Structure formats: structure tokens, C-alpha cells
Amino acid sequence: MSTVHEALALFPDPVELRLHLRALAVLDATIGDDPQFCAYAFHADWGPGEEAALMDNGSGDDFSVTFSPAGVLVRGFDHESAMSPYATEDEQVWPGVVDEVPAALRPLLDDPAFRDEGLGVPRVTVCLWRETGDTVWRAGSAIDFPVGNGSPDGSGFLFHLLTDRSPETVRAHFEDYYERPVPLDAVRHVLAGRPMTPAVAAALGPAGVS
């Protein structure tokens, strides 16, 4: 079984995570030919002193990574998970998932952007966080995960490009998503945080690979 507890052990430190998420957004915007189909986005002005990386696969699954002076909060939602508020009788967040979120980071979870109309709780099946000054990622310590699913909280597929950040894995994802070849050297260039050049943009763009 793959859960948030396995995922958090593979998350990088916040600085590396931020750079990686920015790179994924750049790659998605450059490889794709229509912004409305991009799954990854990065908002440098999410709120006062806040930045947010968002992923929405267009099929009902999404995650957010919000960076603030108080720390980083990661929220994910798997719409097919038995842990979804929509799957519980009282439409509440699954016990233990967010109970231990520190008070300093709770406003990031309660952002209206992460609630659906008519749902009085955050849209979340998986959550992890890291307060400023902490040295490890943390998640709920007493979550009773439902059985019968390899990734009951959705962390296995929601965060696969965050737990495996290799250029090969990132390229494979975008090749599958856009159904065309993507040059590995260009992916490496962007993931390394190097400035986008006309040559790299042309190589990644829809007309870059025949």
C-alpha cells in the first residue's frame, strides 16, 4: 500500500520542491499548444507572501502546494478515493488526514480555492506539510486507511512527479499526456533551472519534434 507516509519520505526540501514545481509548469506550458489543457501551473502571487503550485488533471483530481512564510502545505484530492469527503456519510474530511495540520498552516488548507460549492470542508484526501525551520515533512500520524486500494489517499499517482523527479520520468509523463515525443535534453535543461532559450522552447514546442 502506498500512502502519504511513503510519499513524504521522497519529497525534497521546500527550496528544491519549489524549483521543481516551477519547472513542471514551464515544461507543461511550453510543450502544450493550448493553455487550457495544461495540468501544472505556478502562481508567484497567490497571496501576500504566498506562492502556489497547482495541478489539475482535468478528470477530477488535483493538488496544491502552497508556500508561505509559515511553511509549506501540500493538499491533494483523488476524486475516486474512499477517503474523499464526497464518499463519507457526513461529507467530512477523512479522520486524521488534516487533524494535525499546525495552526500556522491551517489558513492555507482553508483557502476557498480548495473548497467546492456546497462542501463545507476542504477538498482533500491527502495532506502533508513542513513548517519553516522544520527538517522533515509531516502528515497525520493516526490515519486509518481503507483497505483494498494500492493508493487509498491518491498520493501514489497525484505526487508521482514530485516523488520521482528524474528527467526520464518527467519526459515519460509529458510524452504520454501530449502523445508525442519530447526531447530529453530539453527537459533536463528546464528541470536544472536554466533560463529558457529560443532553441529549448522550439525543441519542446508542438512543432519541435516531428
DACOR-V174257 format. One record per residue. N is the residue number from 1. RES is the residue in one letter. PHI is phi in whole degrees, 0 to 359 (999 if undefined). PSI is psi in whole degrees, 0 to 359 (none if undefined). Layout:
n & res & phi & psi
N & RES & PHI & PSI
N & RES & PHI & PSI
This chain:
n & res & phi & psi
1 & M & 999 & 131
2 & S & 254 & 122
3 & T & 228 & 182
4 & V & 303 & 330
5 & H & 292 & 328
6 & E & 283 & 321
7 & A & 296 & 315
8 & L & 296 & 334
9 & A & 291 & 342
10 & L & 256 & 357
11 & F & 286 & 141
12 & P & 280 & 178
13 & D & 291 & 161
14 & P & 304 & 323
15 & V & 296 & 312
16 & E & 295 & 321
17 & L & 298 & 316
18 & R & 299 & 313
19 & L & 298 & 320
20 & H & 293 & 317
21 & L & 294 & 322
22 & R & 298 & 319
23 & A & 295 & 319
24 & L & 299 & 320
25 & A & 294 & 319
26 & V & 296 & 314
27 & L & 299 & 314
28 & D & 298 & 316
29 & A & 292 & 330
30 & T & 275 & 320
31 & I & 288 & 321
32 & G & 285 & 159
33 & D & 247 & 6
34 & D & 212 & 113
35 & P & 305 & 331
36 & Q & 290 & 345
37 & F & 260 & 1
38 & C & 288 & 132
39 & A & 272 & 329
40 & Y & 254 & 138
41 & A & 215 & 155
42 & F & 227 & 127
43 & H & 245 & 109
44 & A & 283 & 348
45 & D & 235 & 46
46 & W & 299 & 319
47 & G & 196 & 178
48 & P & 304 & 112
49 & G & 72 & 13
50 & E & 241 & 146
51 & E & 232 & 154
52 & A & 218 & 134
53 & A & 255 & 132
54 & L & 236 & 146
55 & M & 228 & 131
56 & D & 220 & 114
57 & N & 276 & 2
58 & G & 78 & 0
59 & S & 244 & 14
60 & G & 103 & 1
61 & D & 248 & 141
62 & D & 203 & 164
63 & F & 214 & 162
64 & S & 224 & 144
65 & V & 234 & 110
66 & T & 253 & 126
67 & F & 256 & 128
68 & S & 218 & 169
69 & P & 302 & 333
70 & A & 279 & 343
71 & G & 144 & 202
72 & V & 234 & 135
73 & L & 236 & 129
74 & V & 248 & 124
75 & R & 236 & 131
76 & G & 231 & 152
77 & F & 222 & 119
78 & D & 255 & 111
79 & H & 291 & 343
80 & E & 263 & 358
81 & S & 290 & 142
82 & A & 293 & 347
83 & M & 270 & 0
84 & S & 293 & 142
85 & P & 305 & 331
86 & Y & 289 & 342
87 & A & 264 & 354
88 & T & 264 & 153
89 & E & 297 & 326
90 & D & 259 & 7
91 & E & 53 & 46
92 & Q & 247 & 159
93 & V & 298 & 141
94 & W & 304 & 134
95 & P & 306 & 132
96 & G & 93 & 343
97 & V & 293 & 316
98 & V & 237 & 4
99 & D & 301 & 329
100 & E & 259 & 8
101 & V & 301 & 127
102 & P & 299 & 149
103 & A & 303 & 326
104 & A & 293 & 336
105 & L & 256 & 350
106 & R & 301 & 322
107 & P & 301 & 332
108 & L & 292 & 326
109 & L & 285 & 326
110 & D & 274 & 8
111 & D & 305 & 130
112 & P & 304 & 336
113 & A & 297 & 340
114 & F & 252 & 23
115 & R & 236 & 142
116 & D & 269 & 152
117 & E & 301 & 128
118 & G & 92 & 351
119 & L & 254 & 120
120 & G & 274 & 8
121 & V & 228 & 164
122 & P & 300 & 148
123 & R & 279 & 94
124 & V & 208 & 137
125 & T & 238 & 345
126 & V & 213 & 140
127 & C & 210 & 137
128 & L & 216 & 162
129 & W & 204 & 165
130 & R & 209 & 111
131 & E & 287 & 151
132 & T & 302 & 130
133 & G & 94 & 344
134 & D & 283 & 159
135 & T & 249 & 357
136 & V & 220 & 158
137 & W & 279 & 149
138 & R & 228 & 156
139 & A & 212 & 172
140 & G & 305 & 132
141 & S & 270 & 350
142 & A & 229 & 45
143 & I & 274 & 126
144 & D & 265 & 92
145 & F & 289 & 140
146 & P & 292 & 149
147 & V & 268 & 168
148 & G & 92 & 10
149 & N & 217 & 134
150 & G & 294 & 333
151 & S & 222 & 77
152 & P & 297 & 333
153 & D & 260 & 359
154 & G & 87 & 357
155 & S & 297 & 329
156 & G & 300 & 317
157 & F & 261 & 330
158 & L & 297 & 319
159 & F & 254 & 19
160 & H & 296 & 332
161 & L & 272 & 358
162 & L & 260 & 330
163 & T & 270 & 332
164 & D & 239 & 100
165 & R & 259 & 16
166 & S & 293 & 146
167 & P & 304 & 324
168 & E & 296 & 317
169 & T & 292 & 318
170 & V & 297 & 315
171 & R & 299 & 316
172 & A & 300 & 321
173 & H & 299 & 310
174 & F & 288 & 329
175 & E & 295 & 319
176 & D & 292 & 318
177 & Y & 292 & 317
178 & Y & 261 & 356
179 & E & 57 & 47
180 & R & 200 & 161
181 & P & 294 & 147
182 & V & 230 & 127
183 & P & 290 & 128
184 & L & 295 & 320
185 & D & 299 & 322
186 & A & 291 & 322
187 & V & 297 & 315
188 & R & 301 & 318
189 & H & 303 & 312
190 & V & 289 & 317
191 & L & 296 & 333
192 & A & 283 & 355
193 & G & 82 & 16
194 & R & 283 & 153
195 & P & 299 & 143
196 & M & 292 & 132
197 & T & 246 & 160
198 & P & 304 & 323
199 & A & 293 & 317
200 & V & 293 & 318
201 & A & 299 & 319
202 & A & 293 & 323
203 & A & 292 & 324
204 & L & 278 & 331
205 & G & 296 & 166
206 & P & 305 & 331
207 & A & 266 & 3
208 & G & 283 & 333
209 & V & 233 & 125
210 & S & 270 & none
